[in-house]
């Protein structure tokens, strides 16, 4: 029970499947008896990166037992990003109704933030390890995807272009393909074949390189033809730059997922 004197009793094993259960089996549980009391809450803290995580408390034990599996959260994250990319596509095609689609992109970005927070909370009860670091990086990259899509919508709102550049349409098409491919691969977890995951990474690398080429060719065209005002060119350079960074995030998410599968097969 949450109110009992747990002493040095170790935490119960996680009931979760997928990513979190695997992490649970391969990282030691902290003992609540090793903690120091702060107010009415027993806390065990450890350092990772540049900030601290509260590993387990009497107050969040119930959350630990009720957390969703990480693979479920990741799948929902990518579904949400796909919805956000489609909302951005509607914005590109309907600038006269930009307010509606910009608002929808923001709603989906906020949902992505909540999923990111949920994913990090699912790791809080585990002692930090290299495997958890890789998983944290994957969470961040998934969040970067939906952030990039929403940031593109925000820039459209700020810059207020009269029409969407063909390069933006092309890059968004690339992003949609990348999200869908990654969503399918993560949807196979935990039954992924390493060869298929490698193929996914290779395919997303090809897409990321394609987006780089689209961006580079657009910049070269603007400098050679001088078809835009300097303000418009600056605006679109920023917008396309954000889209290009979003393809980077998707590609690196695929690489991190490949590392997770490799680690899992070695364990």
N, C-alpha and C positions, 0 to 999 in steps of 0.2 A: 504494500500500500504506500501511497505517496507520503503519508505522514509518519511512517514508522521510522525507528532508529535503524538505519541500514548499516551503520558501522563500517566494516571493511568488506562487506559483501560485494562481490563483483556484479557488474551489470548483467542482466539477462541477455542472451543472444538475440540479435535482431530477427524479427519474423519476416523481413522483407526478402523479395526475390531479386534476381538480376544484379546490377552493378553494386548496390549497397550491401546485399548479402555476401557477395564475393569479397568486398572490402572488409566486411565484418569478420569473415573467416581468416583473413590474412593480415589483420592488424590487431594488436592486443588491446583489450578494453581497459581504460583507466579505472582504478578503484576509488570509490567515493571516500573511503577512509584515508586516502592520500591528500584530501583537499583541505582548504582553509576556509573558516567560516567568515562570511561577509554579510552582516545584518541577519536576516532570516533565511538566507540562501547559501547552501554549500556549493562552492564553485571550484572547479579544477581548470586552470588555464595553462595553455602552452602556446609558444610562439610559432608562427609560420609566416613566411614572406615578411611584410612590413606591418602586420597587424596581429591581434590576438583573437582567438576563438574560445568561447566558453564551451568546454567539452561536454560536460554533463552536470545537470543540477536536478534536485528533487522536483523543481518546477517544470523542467523540460523532459523528464523521463516519459511522461505520458505522450508527449509529441513524438519522441523516439519510437515508441511502440506503435504509433498510428501513422508514421510517415509512409509515403508512397515509394515504390521502388524507383531508383534513379532512371532506369531505362524508360519507364513510363513517363517520367517528367521530361526526359529528352525528346521522346516522340511527340509529346504535346507541344514542346518548345518549337520543334521544326514544323509541325502542323500550323502553329500560330505564325511562324515566320513566312510560311507559304501564303497564308491568308493576307499578311501584311504586304507581301510582294504583289499579290493580286490587287489589293487596294491601291497600291502605287501605280499599277498598270491602268486602273480605272481613272486615276488622277491624270496620268499622261494623256489619256484619250478624251478626257472631259474637263478641260481647264475651266470651262464656264461654271462647273459645279465643284471647283477645287476645295471649297470649304468643307463640304461633306466628306470627301475622300481624305483630306488632311486630318480631319477629326478622327476618322476611322483608323488611320495609320497610328495616331497617337494612342488610341484605346488599345490597339494590339501591342504596341510597344510597352505600355504599362502592364499588360498581361504578361508579356515576356519578362519584365522586371520581377513580377511576383513568382514566376516559375524559376527564375534564376535564384531568388532568395530561398525558395523551397528546396532547390537542389543543394545549395550550400548548407542549409539546415540539416539535410539528410546526412551530411558528413560530420556534423559537429560532435557526435558521440565517439568518434574514432580517433585514436592516436595518430598524429601526423606521420606520413610515410611518403616515399617517392611515388608510389602508385596513386595515392590521394592527390599529390601535387599534379599529376597528369590529368586526373579527373577534374580538378579545379580549373585547369587551363581549358579543358573542353567546355566546361560550363561557361567560362568567360567568352570563348569564341562563339558559342551559340547565342549568347546575349549580344555580342557584337553584330551578328547578322541582322537581327530585328532592329537594333539601334541604328545601323546604317540605313536601313530602309526608311525608318521614321525620320532620320536626319535629312534624307533626300527630300521627303515630303515637306519638311520644315523649310528647306532652302527654296523649294518651289514657291512656298508661301511668301518668303522674304523677297526673293528676286523677282517674282511675278512675271515670268516669261510669257510672251504672246503665243509661242508654240514650243513644242518639245523637240529637241534635237534628235535626229535619227540615231545618233550614237547612244543616246540615253535609252531609247527603245531597245536597241541591240544588246546593251549591257544588262538591262533588266531581264531580257529573255535568257541570257546566260545565267543570271542569278537564280531565276526560277528553275532552270534545269539542274543547277548545283544543289539547291535545297531539296528538290524532289529526289535526286539520286542519293543524297545523304540520308534523307528520311527513310528511304527504302532499306538502306544498309543497316541503319541503327534499329529499324523495325525487326530485323532478323535476330537481334541479340536475345539469348546468349548462344545461338546456334550458327554463328557466322563462320564461314570458311575463310582462312587467312588469305587464300588466293583471291577470293571475291572482294575482301576488304582492300587488298592491294590494288585490285582493278578499279575500285571506287576512288582511291586516292589518285591513281594515275588519270582517271577520267576527269576528276575535279581539277587536277593540275592543268590539263589541256584546256578546260574552260577558263581557268584563271589566266592562262597565257593568252587566250583569245580576247578576254576583257582588256588585258594590258595592251594588246595590239589595237583594239578599237579606240582606246583612249589616246594612244600615241599617234595613230593616224589622224584622229580628229584634231589634235593639237598641231600637227604638222600642216594640215589643210588650212587651219585658221591663220597660221603664220605666213603661209605662202600666198593665200588668196585675199586675205584681209577683208573678209565678207561681213564681219561683225564689228560693232562698236567695241571699244576697249572695255566698257562696263559689262556688256553682254558676254564678251569673251571671258572676262574674269569670273562672272557668275557661273557660266557653264563649265569652266575649268574646275571650279570648286564642286559643283554638283556631280560631274562625272568622276572627279577624284574620290568622292564619298562612295559612289557606286563601285569603283575599282577596289577600294579598301574593303568593301563588303564581300567581294569575290575572294579576296585574300583570307578573310575570316572563315568563309565556308571551306576553302581548301585546307587551311590549318586545322579546322575541326575534323576533317577527314583524316589528316595525318595523326592527330591525337587519338582518334578512335582506333586507328590501326595499331598504335602503340599499346592501347588498352587491351586489344585482342592478343597481341604478342605476349604481353605480360600475363594475361589470363592463361594462355596455353602453356607457358613455362611453369606456372605455379602448381 
